[in-house]
Amino acid sequence: MATSSNLQERKQRELEQRRKDILKVVRKMVAKSGAREITMRKVAEESGFSNTVVYALFGDKASMIANAVDDDLIRLNKLMQAAVIAGKSSIERIRRACLAYVENGLKHPDQYFLVFMERRPAAPIETSTLTFGDIANDPYAFVCSLTAELVRDGYMAADEKQVAVATQIVWEGLHGMTSLRVSTGDDPWIERLDAEAHLNLLLDILLLGMVQRFPGARSAAAIKLLSQGRS
């Protein structure tokens, strides 16, 4: 019985190592020529595995590429989780998470481009190594939970659908700033603030808009703090 169990564990380790090796190749191929140029056959050739192995591990191209960026999303979420620990209020917590998101993107532009800007086919939720809505691994779900904290603390009054919309607006603001700086760098046609000052102003405006659009019992206190540029 022990021998059978050990054999099964060894096979599982081998499969996991194959998966990691293939995903490493996928990331390199996407970075070099883009997701649209990737095929399962090309990945098999580059990785040295058969088509059968590649299909058995990932099923299709969309799932394979999604798996290739999941680890980056998990790392981003860990950075954001660590950043909010020192936050003394829900407003400060969401601000700290947003700062960590943008800071990571600007420090690692190639990684950011691969995860958030490279065009790729959409994969079904069930094929991802992330669990949908899991705030422990999914950075978007984590930001959604931080938006819900604003409601819990009375800074906003919003139902579940409105929290989802507010989260999308915050996420789009962060991505817009990060993607523009990643793709154009110091564009001489745009008069930009320093990145940190720009981000703090962007967050003030986004959060001010949210607490005024969905006013809660403590919205006035939030507006005062945000209008002074503090949280």
N, C-alpha and C positions, 0 to 999 in steps of 0.2 A: 504493500500500500504506500509506504514511504517512497519507494522507488518511482512509482507511478506519479505521485505528487511532485517529486523533484523534476521528473521529465516534463510535466505540464508547466511547471514554473520556468524551466529553461526555455521551452518553446515560446512562452509568453514574453520572456526577456528578449529573445531573438526577434520576435515580431515587433516589439517596441523599438528595438534598435534599428530595424529595417525602416520602420515608420519615421524615426528621427533622421536617418540618413537620406531618405527620399525628400522629406520636407526641407532639409538643408539645401538640396539640389533645386527644389522648386523656388525657394527664396532667391537663390542666385540667378535663376533663369528669369524670374519676374523682374529683378533689379536690372538685368542686362537688356532684355528685349520686351518687357511688358507682359501682362497676363494674357492678352489676346493671342500672343504667338505660341502659348504653351498648349501642348496636347499630351494626352496620357502616354502616347507612343514616344514622344520626344523625352518625356520625363523618365520613362523606362530605359531608353537608350543612354541618357546622361548619367543615370544612377547605377546602371549595371544590373538592374533587376528586370525580370520578365514583365510583359504586359499583364499577365495573370496575377502576379504579386501586387503590382500597382493598383489594379482594379479591385483586388480582394481587400486591400487595406483602406482604400478611399472611395471606391464606388464610381465617382465621376470627377470631372475637372473642377467644378465649383466647390465641392466638398474638400478636395485636396488643397486648393488655394486658400480656402477659409481656414483650414487647419494650420496652414503655414504661417498665418498671422495671429492665431489665437494666443500664442505664447507672448507676443508683444502686447496684446491687450491685457493679459494677466499681469505683466510687469508694470504697465501703466497704472492699472488699478491699485497695485501694491504701493506705488509712489503716492497716489492720491490718498489712499487710506492712511499712510504714514503722515502725510501733510496735515490732515485734519485733527490729529490727536491733540495738538496744542490749542485748538479753537475753543474759545470760551462761550461762544454763542452759535446758533445755527447759521447766522449770517456770516460770521467769521469762518465757520467750517466750510461752507460752500465756496467762499472766496478762496480759501487756502487750497481746496481741491482744484479749482479752476486755474490758480496760479501754477500748481504742479503740472497740470495738463499742458499748458502752453510752454512752460519752461522745458519740459521733456521734449516737446516737439521741436523747439528751436535748437536744443542741444543735439538732437539726433534727426536732422532733416531727412536723410535717406530712409531711415526707418519709418518716419512719419509719413513720407510719401507713399511707401509701400503699403502701409496699413490703411491710410485714410484717403489717399488721392489716386492711387493706381486703379484704373477701371478693371473690373473683374466681374465674372458672372455671380449672381446671388445664389447662395447655398441655402438649402432648407435648414431651419433651426435645429432639427434633430441630428443633423450630421456634424454640428460643431462640437468641439471638445468643451466649450463653455455651456453652462446651463442657463437657459433664458431666464432673465430676472434675478440672477444670483449676484448679490452685491459683493460677495467675497471675491469674485473673479471678473465680473463684467463692469467696466468703468462707466458705461452709460447707465446701467441699473443703479450704480452707486450714486451718480449725480441725481438720478430720480429720487433716491432715498433722501438725499440732502435737501432737495426741493420740498419733499414731504415734511421734513423737519421744520421748515419755515412755517408750514401750516400748523404743525403741532404746537409751535411756540407762539402762535397768534400773529405772526408778522404778515401772513397771508390767510385768506379764507377761500379755499378751493376744493373742489371735489376731485376724484381720481382722474377724470378726463382732463380737467384744467391743470392738474399737476403734471400730467404727461405733456401737455402743450407747452407749459412753462419750461419744462426740462428741455424740450426740443429747441426752444428759443435760446436758452443758455448754451446748449451744445453747439448750435449753429454759430453763435457769436464767437465761441472759442475756436471752432474750426475755421471760421472765416479769417480771423486774425492770423492764426498759425499758418494756414495754407498759403495766404498771400505772401507772408514773409519767407516761407519755405520756397515758394515757386519763383518769386521775383527778387528776393534779397533786398538790398538797399536801392529801391527803384527811385531814380532821380526825378521821376514825374510825380511822385507822391511826397508831400511834405509830412513826414512821420515824426511822432514823438518817440523818445526812447521806448523800447519794448515794454519795460516794467511800468513806466508811467502810463503808456497807452493802455496796457491791460487793466491797470487799476481804474482808469477812467471808464473803460468799456464795461467793467463789472459794476461800477457804481450806476451807470446808466441802465444796464440790463436789470439789476436788482431793484433800482428805484421804479422802473417801469412795472415790474412784476408786483411789488407790494402796493402800488397805486392802482393797478388794473384789477387785482384781486385783494382788496383791502381787508385786513383782519383787525382784531381788537388792539393789537400792538403795532399797527402799521405806522402810526405817527412817530413812534420811537425809532423804527427802522428808517423812516424817511429822514429824520434828523441826523442819525448817524451817517447814513449814506451821502447826504447832502454836504456833510463836512469832510467827506472822503475817508471816513473811518468806519470800521465795522466791529 
